[in-house]
Amino acid sequence: MAKIAVIGTGYVGLVSGACFADMGHQVTCVDKDTRKIALLKDGYSPIYEPGLEELVRRNSSAGRLSFTTELPIAVGNADIVFIAVGTPPRAGDGDADLSFVFRAAEEIGRSLARRTVVVIKSTVPVGTGDAVEKIIAATGTTRRFSVASNPEFLREGSAIGDFQKPDRIVIGAEDAWAKAALTLVYQPLADQGAPLVITGRRSAELIKYASNAFLATKITFINELADLCERVGTDVSELALGMGLDQRIGPSFLNAGPGYGGSCFPKDTLALLRTAQDYGVALRIVEETVASNDARKRRMTLKVVEALAGQIDGAKVAVLGLTFKPDTDDMRDSPSLPLIETLQRFGAKIHAHDPVGMKNAASLLQDVSFFEDPYECARGADVLVVATEWDSIRRLDLDRLRRIMRLPVLVDLRNAFAPGAAEAAGFRVTAIGRPASPPADTIADAALAA
C-alpha cells in the first residue's frame, strides 16, 4: 500500500484522506490550521458529513491515518502527495484563486525527499498542472517528481459513498510512472468495478469543470420548465419522471427548486467561463445557466410576497432549512441567503431553523431569530417557507404546524411535501412547478379562512 500525504483538511482533503486510509493506505493529512488538526487528533471532524467522524476515528485508531501541521515531514515520507486546498472564486472576475495551490506546490518542492507523484485533487482550471510543475522545478529540487490531475466528484452529504463507489476515477498524467502509481492507489476500487479513465493532465482538469457545468445546466433547465408548468397547470414532478426514465437523460438533478448553490457549481461555472474567455471561446449555454440561476434565487422572494398578497412588511416568515442542500452544514451560495436578505429588505421578520447549519448561517445573516425546534420557529408565523428539504423537515406534522401558525400559508421551494398533503392540513400552498392554491386577497382574509 502507498504512503500518502494530503495537503488540506477541508471537505475534499479530509474525506479523501480518510477514505484512502480506509482502503489500507498510510495517510498523513496536513493543515496549517492548528485548531483543525487538534480536533482531528482528538477524533472530531471540523466539518459535517454523515459518517466522516466515525471513519476518521476508526482509521486513526488503526494507525493508518494521522494529522500534522508539519508539511515537510509529511511530504518527505510520502510516495504520493495530494494537493486538496481550496480554490475559491477570485474577487472581481470569478476566476479560481490558485494562490493556495501554488503556495502548496512551492512548499512541496522544498520538501521532496524521494521520487514522488504530486497530484492535484483541488478543482483547478486547465493548465494548472503545467504551472505547478514549473513551480516545483523552480525550487531547485533534485528529486524526481511528476505532476498529475485526479479531480474529485464528491457530493456533500454523500461524499464517503461517492468516494468508495465512484461512477468513475479520472487520472490525468503525462508519464507512465505517474499513471501506474495512481492506478495502484485506486486498484481496490477498480477491482470492485469502478471505471478508471486515464487521460492527459489537461483533459482531466477540464473533465471536472465540464461535468459540473453540465449538471448546473440540467438543474437550471428543469427549474425553467417548472416555471412553465406553473403557468400551464401541470406538475413538474410528473414531467421530471417522464423525462428521467429516458436513459439518455436520467433522473438525477431533475428536482426543481430555488436554484443551485454550494461550494462547487457556482464557482466552477464561473471559472469555466473565465477559462473559455481566456482562450477566445464562447460558452453561451453556461453563461445563460449562471445568469438564470442568479436571477432565480432572487425571484423566489416574490413567491413569498405573492403568497401573502403583497403584505410582506412586518410579516413573520419562518424559514425551514438554510444550507444549500440536506446533510451538510455548508452555507456557501445557499439560495436561502438571498431569499432571507431580500425578505428583510421588504420588511419581513425572519425566524429560521436548520438541523446543522445554523452556526454557519448565523455568521452570514443579521437580525434573524434562530430556533433549534422547527415548531417553535413556526409558532405565530404568517408564512412557512421550506428552503432545504431535510428529512426531518419532510417528516414534520403538518396539522401541528397549521395549528401553531397565525396564517395557513406555506411556500414549499423544494416540493418537500407530497402534492395535496399540506392542502389537506388546511394550508394555502405555493410550490415549485405546481399550480398554487388560490391566494388570499389580504392577510385578514387568510386569517378568516384559518
Residue pairs with C-beta under 8 A, 6 or more apart in sequence:
1 23
1 24
1 25
1 26
2 25
2 26
2 79
2 80
2 181
2 184
2 185
3 25
3 26
3 77
3 78
3 79
3 80
4 17
4 20
4 25
4 26
4 27
4 28
4 78
4 79
4 80
4 81
4 82
4 185
5 27
5 28
5 29
5 30
5 71
5 74
5 75
5 77
5 78
5 80
5 81
5 82
6 13
6 16
6 17
6 20
6 27
6 28
6 29
6 30
6 81
6 82
6 84
7 13
7 30
7 31
7 71
7 74
7 75
7 81
7 82
7 83
7 84
7 85
7 104
7 108
8 29
8 30
8 31
8 83
8 84
8 85
8 86
8 100
8 104
8 122
9 17
9 29
9 30
9 31
9 33
9 36
9 37
9 40
9 46
9 67
10 47
10 84
10 85
10 86
11 47
11 49
11 154
11 156
11 159
11 263
11 330
12 84
12 121
12 122
12 152
12 154
13 29
13 31
13 82
13 84
13 85
13 121
14 29
14 40
14 45
14 46
14 47
14 52
14 56
15 49
15 52
15 154
15 159
15 160
15 163
16 82
16 84
16 121
16 152
16 154
16 163
17 27
17 29
17 65
17 82
17 84
18 27
18 52
18 55
18 56
18 59
18 65
18 160
19 55
19 160
19 163
19 164
20 27
20 185
21 27
21 59
21 62
21 64
21 65
22 55
22 58
22 59
22 64
22 164
23 188
23 189
24 64
24 188
25 64
25 185
26 64
27 59
27 64
27 65
27 66
28 65
28 66
28 67
28 68
28 74
28 77
28 78
29 40
29 65
29 66
29 67
29 68
30 67
30 68
30 69
30 70
30 71
30 74
30 75
31 37
31 67
31 69
32 69
33 69
34 69
35 46
36 46
37 67
37 68
37 69
39 45
39 46
40 46
40 56
40 60
40 67
41 60
41 67
43 53
43 56
43 57
43 60
44 53
45 52
45 53
45 56
47 329
48 328
48 329
48 356
49 156
49 157
49 159
49 160
49 327
49 328
50 157
50 158
50 160
50 327
51 160
52 159
52 160
55 160
56 65
59 65
60 66
60 67
68 74
71 104
71 107
71 108
71 111
72 107
72 110
72 111
75 81
75 107
75 108
75 111
75 112
75 113
75 116
76 111
76 112
76 113
76 114
77 113
78 116
79 114
79 115
79 116
79 117
79 181
80 116
80 117
80 119
80 181
80 182
80 185
81 108
81 116
81 117
81 118
81 119
82 119
82 120
82 121
82 150
83 101
83 104
83 105
83 108
83 118
83 119
83 120
83 121
83 122
83 132
84 121
84 122
84 152
85 100
85 101
85 104
85 122
86 97
86 100
86 122
87 96
87 97
87 98
87 100
87 101
87 122
87 123
87 124
87 267
87 271
88 96
88 97
88 267
89 95
89 96
89 97
89 266
89 267
89 270
89 271
90 96
90 97
93 274
94 267
94 270
94 271
94 273
94 274
95 125
95 270
95 271
95 274
95 275
96 123
96 124
96 125
96 267
96 271
96 274
98 124
98 125
98 128
98 131
100 122
101 120
101 122
101 124
101 128
101 132
102 131
102 132
102 135
105 118
105 132
105 135
105 136
106 135
106 136
106 139
108 118
108 136
109 135
109 136
109 137
109 138
109 139
109 140
109 141
109 145
110 139
110 141
112 136
112 141
112 143
112 145
113 143
114 143
115 143
115 144
115 145
116 143
116 144
116 145
116 146
117 145
117 146
117 147
117 148
117 177
117 178
117 181
117 182
118 132
118 136
118 145
118 146
118 147
118 148
119 147
119 148
119 149
119 150
119 182
120 128
120 129
120 132
120 147
120 148
120 149
120 150
120 205
121 150
121 151
121 152
123 151
123 152
123 208
123 209
123 212
123 264
123 267
123 268
123 271
124 149
124 205
125 205
125 209
125 271
125 272
125 274
125 275
126 202
126 205
126 206
126 209
126 275
127 202
127 205
128 205
129 147
129 148
129 149
129 172
129 201
129 202
129 205
130 201
130 202
132 147
133 147
136 145
136 147
146 173
146 174
146 175
146 177
146 178
147 174
147 178
147 201
148 171
148 172
148 173
148 174
148 178
148 179
148 182
148 201
148 204
149 170
149 171
149 172
149 173
149 201
149 202
149 204
149 205
150 169
150 170
150 171
150 172
150 182
150 204
151 170
151 172
151 204
151 205
151 207
151 208
152 163
152 208
153 162
153 166
153 167
153 168
153 170
153 208
153 211
154 162
154 163
155 162
156 262
156 263
156 325
156 327
156 328
156 330
157 325
157 326
157 327
157 328
158 327
164 189
165 189
165 192
165 194
166 189
166 194
167 194
167 195
168 194
168 195
168 196
168 197
169 186
169 189
169 190
169 194
169 195
169 196
169 197
170 197
170 199
170 204
170 207
170 208
171 179
171 182
171 183
171 186
171 196
171 197
171 198
171 199
171 204
172 198
172 199
172 200
172 201
172 202
172 203
172 204
172 205
172 207
173 179
173 182
173 198
173 200
173 201
174 200
174 201
179 198
183 190
183 196
183 198
186 194
186 196
190 196
197 207
199 207
208 268
209 268
209 271
209 272
209 275
210 272
212 264
212 265
212 268
212 269
212 272
213 268
213 269
213 272
213 283
213 286
213 289
215 253
215 265
216 260
216 265
216 268
216 269
216 286
216 289
216 290
216 293
217 285
217 286
217 289
218 253
218 254
219 253
219 257
219 259
219 260
219 265
219 293
220 259
220 260
220 288
220 289
220 292
220 293
220 296
222 236
222 239
222 240
222 253
222 254
222 255
222 256
223 256
223 257
223 259
223 292
223 293
223 296
223 432
224 292
225 236
225 239
225 256
225 433
226 236
226 256
226 432
226 433
227 433
229 235
229 236
229 239
229 433
229 434
230 432
230 433
230 434
230 435
230 436
233 435
234 433
235 419
235 433
235 434
235 435
236 256
236 415
236 432
236 433
236 434
237 256
237 415
237 419
237 433
237 434
239 433
240 251
240 254
240 255
240 256
241 251
243 249
243 254
244 250
244 251
244 252
244 254
245 251
255 414
255 415
256 415
256 432
256 433
257 335
257 413
257 414
257 415
257 432
258 296
258 297
258 300
258 335
258 339
258 387
258 413
258 414
258 432
259 293
259 294
259 296
259 297
259 300
259 335
260 266
260 293
260 324
260 333
261 297
261 324
261 325
261 332
261 333
261 334
261 335
262 324
262 325
262 328
262 330
262 332
262 333
262 334
263 330
263 332
263 333
265 333
266 290
266 293
266 332
266 333
269 286
269 289
269 290
270 290
272 283
272 286
273 283
273 286
273 287
273 290
276 282
276 283
276 286
297 335
297 338
297 339
298 338
298 342
300 335
300 338
300 339
300 413
301 338
301 339
301 342
301 343
301 346
303 411
303 413
303 430
304 312
304 317
304 339
304 343
304 348
304 383
304 385
304 411
305 312
305 346
306 430
306 439
307 383
307 409
307 410
307 411
307 428
307 430
307 436
307 439
308 315
308 382
308 383
308 407
308 409
308 440
308 443
308 446
309 439
309 440
309 441
309 442
309 443
309 445
309 446
311 442
311 443
312 343
312 346
312 347
312 348
313 346
313 347
313 348
314 347
314 348
314 349
315 347
315 348
315 349
315 382
315 383
315 443
316 348
316 349
316 351
316 380
316 381
316 382
316 383
316 406
317 343
317 348
317 349
317 350
317 351
317 381
317 382
317 383
317 385
318 351
318 352
318 353
318 377
318 378
318 381
318 383
318 384
318 385
318 405
319 336
319 339
319 340
319 350
319 351
319 352
319 353
319 377
319 385
319 387
320 352
320 353
320 354
320 374
320 377
320 378
320 384
320 385
320 386
320 387
320 388
320 390
320 393
320 396
321 336
321 353
321 354
321 386
321 387
321 388
321 389
321 390
321 393
321 414
322 331
322 334
322 336
322 352
322 353
322 354
322 357
322 358
322 361
322 387
322 388
323 329
323 330
323 331
323 334
323 336
323 354
323 356
323 357
323 360
323 361
323 388
324 330
324 331
324 332
324 333
324 334
324 335
324 336
324 388
325 388
326 388
326 389
326 390
326 391
327 390
328 356
328 357
329 356
329 357
329 359
329 360
330 357
330 360
331 337
331 357
331 360
331 361
331 364
334 387
334 388
335 387
335 413
336 352
336 361
336 387
336 388
337 364
337 365
339 385
339 387
339 413
340 350
340 352
340 365
340 368
341 365
343 350
344 350
344 367
349 369
350 365
350 367
350 368
350 369
351 368
351 369
351 370
351 371
351 377
351 378
351 381
352 358
352 361
352 365
352 368
352 369
352 370
352 371
352 377
353 370
353 371
353 372
353 373
353 374
353 377
354 361
354 388
354 390
355 390
355 392
357 388
358 370
358 372
361 368
361 370
362 368
362 370
371 377
374 392
374 393
374 396
375 396
375 400
375 401
375 404
378 384
378 401
378 404
378 405
379 404
379 405
380 404
380 405
380 406
381 405
381 406
381 407
382 405
382 406
382 407
382 409
382 443
383 407
383 409
383 410
383 411
384 401
384 405
384 409
384 410
384 411
384 427
385 410
385 411
385 413
386 393
386 410
386 411
386 412
386 413
386 414
386 416
386 417
387 413
387 414
388 414
389 414
389 415
389 416
393 416
394 416
394 417
398 417
398 421
398 422
398 424
398 425
398 427
399 425
399 426
401 425
402 408
402 425
402 426
402 427
406 447
406 450
407 440
407 443
407 446
407 447
407 450
408 426
408 427
408 428
408 446
408 449
408 450
409 427
409 428
409 440
409 446
410 417
410 422
410 427
410 428
410 429
410 430
411 429
411 430
411 431
412 422
412 429
412 430
412 431
412 432
413 431
413 432
414 432
415 431
415 432
415 433
415 434
417 429
419 431
419 434
422 429
423 429
423 437
426 450
427 437
428 437
428 438
428 439
428 440
428 446
428 449
429 436
429 437
430 436
430 437
440 446
440 449
